Amino acid sequence: MQYKLTITIPTYNRPIHLVEQVKRVYSQMKDTVSLTILDNNSDSYDIYNIIPINILNDKRVEVIKNKINVGADANFCKAFELCETQWLWILADDDYIKPNAIENLLKLIRGLDNVTYIIMNSSADYYTNDFREFCYNKEEKYHFTWISNNIYNINHLNKCVIYAYQNIITMSAPFGMMLNYLQNNAKVKCLFVKLNLIEYSYPYQWNEILFLKRFPLIAINIKSEMKRCFNLGLGKNFSICSFGTLHRATYKYNIKFREIIEVYKSIGYYYGRTNLFTLFCVKHTLLLLICIFSKSLYKYVMTNYANHPLQIHPNE
């Protein structure tokens, strides 16, 4: 039977998370599903020694170890390059899948050959049909920046992998690829669905400060005639989410004031000055000042009163 869906798990030096994720995925696999494990040259263990032998010997499973560490985002890009099925699900090793996740996903993608991009864990079920509609989508939480929430139709995207590699510096290469594809094709059907198939890991395992500096670079490739649409839609919400991430990072780390200014400048330059000015409202400015001068008060305010994306975990 021909495979319809490839699940690819990029991984590096996280054996406990990886083995647990692989076991969960394998226990749910169907004959139409293949599993690829992309090990980014982990140096603390041998990938072939930690995966159970029955899984390694299954013809539906492929384990690939890079000869060198190519970086996390390049490893994500490699998933597109190697995929030979219609659909691709790139799954983080620590975003554990829920029971019946694969069965539910196979039901979802059935009959969706005309859909290019699926964004799960959305606020509602709806379609967008072009770049403008995508920019003005209904989302506030922007879960599509999380790799495990996205499903890709490789039959549409197999000639666009170059855009993913070009966006490696943004720390969101697959999303950068999608923005390029949306701009260069008049009609692109994307599906937002409430369906959530994963259990999020917490605390987040990424460098928020580096992300704040790099992710705005995703706007570099927005065409001039589409820049206004991007700024008023995605850019506006990215600005708000960036500010929430800045709160979080300021709370967790000893961030220098210079770095905060750099984030503000980056938002203004890449998302538009109008979006920058919205961040100087009383609420945002007050929250950041509280965070800088009293982390205990900030924790109290954010734990009891804030909504996403300014929320923090009460145990931090």
C-alpha positions as CSV (number, residue, x, y, z in Angstrom):
1,M,0.0,0.0,0.0
2,Q,1.3,3.4,-0.9
3,Y,2.2,5.7,2.0
4,K,0.1,8.9,2.2
5,L,1.6,10.6,5.3
6,T,5.2,11.0,6.5
7,I,5.8,11.9,10.1
8,T,9.3,13.3,10.5
9,I,10.8,13.8,13.9
10,P,13.9,16.1,13.9
11,T,16.0,15.6,17.0
12,Y,19.2,16.4,18.7
13,N,20.6,15.2,22.1
14,R,17.2,14.5,23.7
15,P,17.1,10.7,24.0
16,I,14.4,10.6,26.7
17,H,12.0,12.8,24.8
18,L,12.8,11.1,21.4
19,V,12.2,7.5,22.6
20,E,8.9,8.4,24.3
21,Q,7.7,10.3,21.2
22,V,8.8,7.5,18.8
23,K,7.0,4.9,20.9
24,R,3.8,6.9,20.9
25,V,3.9,7.5,17.2
26,Y,4.8,3.9,16.4
27,S,1.9,2.5,18.5
28,Q,-0.5,4.5,16.3
29,M,1.0,4.0,12.9
30,K,-1.1,2.7,10.0
31,D,0.0,1.0,6.8
32,T,-0.4,4.3,4.9
33,V,2.0,6.2,7.3
34,S,5.8,6.3,7.4
35,L,8.1,7.6,10.1
36,T,11.4,9.3,9.5
37,I,13.7,10.2,12.4
38,L,16.2,12.9,11.5
39,D,19.0,12.8,14.0
40,N,21.2,16.0,13.8
41,N,24.4,14.2,14.7
42,S,23.6,13.8,18.4
43,D,26.9,13.4,20.3
44,S,25.6,12.1,23.7
45,Y,24.4,8.7,22.4
46,D,24.1,6.6,19.3
47,I,20.6,7.0,17.7
48,Y,20.6,3.3,16.6
49,N,21.1,2.1,20.1
50,I,18.2,3.9,21.8
51,I,15.4,3.2,19.3
52,P,13.8,-0.2,20.1
53,I,14.9,-2.9,17.6
54,N,11.4,-3.8,16.5
55,I,10.9,-0.2,15.4
56,L,14.2,0.0,13.7
57,N,13.4,-3.2,11.7
58,D,10.0,-2.0,10.5
59,K,10.1,-1.1,6.8
60,R,7.8,1.9,7.5
61,V,10.5,3.5,9.7
62,E,13.7,5.2,8.5
63,V,16.4,6.6,10.8
64,I,18.8,9.1,9.3
65,K,21.8,10.5,11.2
66,N,23.4,13.6,9.7
67,K,27.2,13.4,9.3
68,I,27.5,16.8,10.9
69,N,25.2,19.1,13.0
70,V,23.5,21.2,10.3
71,G,21.5,23.3,12.8
72,A,17.9,22.8,13.9
73,D,16.2,24.7,11.1
74,A,18.3,23.1,8.4
75,N,17.2,19.8,9.8
76,F,13.6,20.9,9.5
77,C,14.2,21.8,5.9
78,K,15.7,18.4,5.3
79,A,12.3,16.9,6.2
80,F,10.8,18.6,3.1
81,E,13.6,17.5,0.9
82,L,13.3,13.8,1.9
83,C,9.6,13.5,2.0
84,E,8.1,11.2,-0.7
85,T,4.5,11.2,0.4
86,Q,1.6,13.6,-0.3
87,W,1.5,14.9,3.3
88,L,4.2,15.8,5.8
89,W,3.9,16.3,9.5
90,I,7.1,17.6,11.1
91,L,6.8,16.6,14.8
92,A,9.0,18.0,17.6
93,D,10.5,15.3,19.7
94,D,9.0,16.8,22.9
95,D,5.5,17.7,21.5
96,Y,4.0,14.3,22.4
97,I,1.1,13.2,20.3
98,K,-2.2,12.5,21.9
99,P,-4.0,9.1,21.7
100,N,-5.6,8.5,18.3
101,A,-3.7,11.5,16.9
102,I,-2.7,9.8,13.7
103,E,-6.1,8.3,13.0
104,N,-7.7,11.7,13.5
105,L,-5.1,13.3,11.1
106,L,-5.7,10.7,8.4
107,K,-9.5,11.5,8.7
108,L,-8.7,15.2,8.4
109,I,-6.6,15.0,5.2
110,R,-8.9,12.7,3.4
111,G,-10.3,14.5,0.4
112,L,-8.2,17.6,0.9
113,D,-6.0,17.3,-2.2
114,N,-6.7,21.0,-3.1
115,V,-5.4,22.2,0.3
116,T,-1.8,23.2,0.5
117,Y,-1.3,24.0,4.2
118,I,-3.2,22.9,7.4
119,I,-2.8,24.8,10.7
120,M,-4.0,22.9,13.7
121,N,-5.0,24.1,17.2
122,S,-6.7,27.2,15.7
123,S,-9.5,29.2,17.1
124,A,-12.1,27.9,14.6
125,D,-12.4,25.8,11.5
126,Y,-12.2,27.9,8.3
127,Y,-10.3,28.3,5.0
128,T,-8.3,31.1,3.5
129,N,-7.8,31.2,-0.3
130,D,-4.9,33.6,-1.0
131,F,-2.2,35.7,0.6
132,R,-4.5,38.6,1.6
133,E,-7.0,36.3,3.4
134,F,-4.1,34.4,5.1
135,C,-2.7,37.7,6.4
136,Y,-6.1,38.7,7.8
137,N,-6.9,35.3,9.4
138,K,-8.8,35.1,12.7
139,E,-6.0,33.9,14.9
140,E,-4.5,35.7,17.9
141,K,-2.4,33.0,19.4
142,Y,-0.5,32.2,16.2
143,H,0.1,28.6,16.9
144,F,1.3,28.1,13.3
145,T,4.7,29.3,14.4
146,W,5.0,26.0,16.4
147,I,6.3,23.4,14.0
148,S,4.1,20.5,15.3
149,N,0.9,22.3,14.5
150,N,1.4,22.3,10.7
151,I,0.7,19.8,8.0
152,Y,2.0,20.3,4.5
153,N,0.9,19.1,1.1
154,I,4.2,18.2,-0.6
155,N,2.5,17.6,-3.9
156,H,2.1,21.4,-4.0
157,L,5.3,22.4,-2.2
158,N,7.9,20.0,-3.6
159,K,9.4,22.7,-5.8
160,C,9.4,25.4,-3.0
161,V,11.9,23.8,-0.6
162,I,14.5,26.4,-1.6
163,Y,12.3,29.0,0.2
164,A,12.6,27.0,3.4
165,Y,16.4,27.0,3.2
166,Q,16.4,30.7,2.4
167,N,14.5,31.3,5.7
168,I,16.7,29.3,8.0
169,I,18.0,32.5,9.7
170,T,14.4,33.3,10.9
171,M,14.2,30.2,13.1
172,S,10.9,29.5,11.3
173,A,12.0,28.2,8.0
174,P,8.9,26.2,7.1
175,F,6.6,29.2,7.8
176,G,8.9,31.4,5.7
177,M,8.5,28.9,2.9
178,M,4.8,29.1,3.1
179,L,4.8,32.9,3.0
180,N,6.8,32.8,-0.2
181,Y,4.5,30.2,-1.7
182,L,1.4,32.3,-0.8
183,Q,2.9,35.4,-2.5
184,N,3.9,33.6,-5.7
185,N,0.6,31.8,-6.3
186,A,-2.7,33.6,-6.8
187,K,-4.9,31.0,-5.2
188,V,-3.6,28.9,-2.3
189,K,-6.1,27.2,-0.1
190,C,-5.1,26.9,3.6
191,L,-7.2,25.2,6.3
192,F,-7.3,26.4,9.9
193,V,-8.8,23.7,12.2
194,K,-9.4,23.6,16.0
195,L,-8.1,20.0,16.0
196,N,-5.2,19.7,18.4
197,L,-3.1,16.5,18.2
198,I,-0.2,17.3,20.5
199,E,0.6,17.9,24.2
200,Y,2.8,20.9,24.4
201,S,6.0,20.7,26.3
202,Y,6.6,23.1,29.1
203,P,8.7,25.0,29.8
204,Y,9.5,26.0,26.2
205,Q,12.8,24.6,24.9
206,W,14.0,27.5,22.8
207,N,16.0,30.7,23.0
208,E,13.3,33.5,23.1
209,I,15.8,36.4,22.8
210,L,17.4,34.9,19.7
211,F,13.9,34.2,18.3
212,L,12.8,37.8,18.9
213,K,15.9,39.0,16.9
214,R,15.6,36.6,14.0
215,F,11.9,35.9,13.4
216,P,11.1,39.4,12.1
217,L,13.6,38.8,9.3
218,I,10.8,36.7,7.8
219,A,9.3,40.0,6.5
220,I,12.4,40.6,4.2
221,N,11.0,38.5,1.4
222,I,7.5,40.1,1.5
223,K,7.0,41.8,-1.9
224,S,6.6,45.6,-1.8
225,E,3.0,45.5,-3.2
226,M,2.0,43.1,-0.5
227,K,3.8,44.8,2.4
228,R,0.9,46.9,3.6
229,C,-1.4,43.8,3.7
230,F,1.3,41.9,5.6
231,N,1.8,44.7,8.1
232,L,-1.9,45.3,8.8
233,G,-2.6,41.6,9.2
234,L,0.2,39.2,10.2
235,G,2.6,42.0,11.1
236,K,0.2,43.6,13.6
237,N,-0.3,40.3,15.5
238,F,3.3,39.3,15.3
239,S,4.1,42.6,17.0
240,I,1.8,41.9,19.8
241,C,3.0,38.3,20.2
242,S,6.6,39.5,20.0
243,F,5.9,41.9,22.9
244,G,4.4,39.0,24.9
245,T,7.6,37.0,24.2
246,L,9.7,39.9,25.3
247,H,7.8,40.1,28.6
248,R,8.4,36.4,29.1
249,A,12.1,36.6,28.2
250,T,12.6,39.7,30.4
251,Y,11.0,37.8,33.3
252,K,13.2,34.7,32.8
253,Y,16.6,36.3,32.0
254,N,18.6,39.3,32.9
255,I,18.0,41.1,29.7
256,K,19.9,44.3,29.1
257,F,17.9,47.4,28.2
258,R,19.8,47.7,25.0
259,E,18.4,44.3,23.9
260,I,14.9,45.5,24.6
261,I,15.5,48.5,22.4
262,E,16.8,46.3,19.7
263,V,13.5,44.3,19.7
264,Y,11.5,47.5,19.5
265,K,13.6,48.7,16.5
266,S,13.2,45.3,14.8
267,I,9.4,45.4,15.2
268,G,9.3,48.9,13.7
269,Y,11.5,48.1,10.8
270,Y,10.1,44.8,9.7
271,Y,6.4,45.0,10.8
272,G,5.9,48.7,10.3
273,R,6.1,51.8,12.5
274,T,2.3,51.7,13.1
275,N,2.7,48.4,14.8
276,L,5.6,49.7,16.8
277,F,3.5,52.6,18.2
278,T,0.8,50.2,19.3
279,L,3.3,48.7,21.7
280,F,3.8,52.0,23.5
281,C,0.2,51.9,24.9
282,V,-0.2,52.2,28.6
283,K,-0.8,48.5,29.3
284,H,2.2,47.2,27.4
285,T,4.6,49.9,28.7
286,L,3.4,49.4,32.3
287,L,3.7,45.6,32.1
288,L,7.3,45.8,30.8
289,L,8.3,48.3,33.4
290,I,6.8,46.1,36.2
291,C,8.7,43.2,34.7
292,I,12.0,45.1,34.8
293,F,11.7,46.5,38.3
294,S,9.7,43.8,40.2
295,K,9.6,40.3,38.9
296,S,7.5,39.1,41.8
297,L,4.8,41.7,41.1
298,Y,5.0,40.9,37.4
299,K,4.5,37.2,38.1
300,Y,1.4,38.0,40.2
301,V,-0.1,40.2,37.5
302,M,0.6,37.8,34.7
303,T,-0.6,34.7,36.6
304,N,-3.9,36.2,37.7
305,Y,-4.9,38.7,35.0
306,A,-3.2,38.2,31.7
307,N,-4.4,36.3,28.6
308,H,-2.4,34.8,25.8
309,P,0.1,35.8,24.4
310,L,1.2,37.6,27.6
311,Q,0.6,34.6,29.9
312,I,3.3,32.9,31.9
313,H,3.3,29.6,33.6
314,P,2.4,29.9,37.3
315,N,5.3,27.5,38.3
316,E,8.0,29.7,36.8
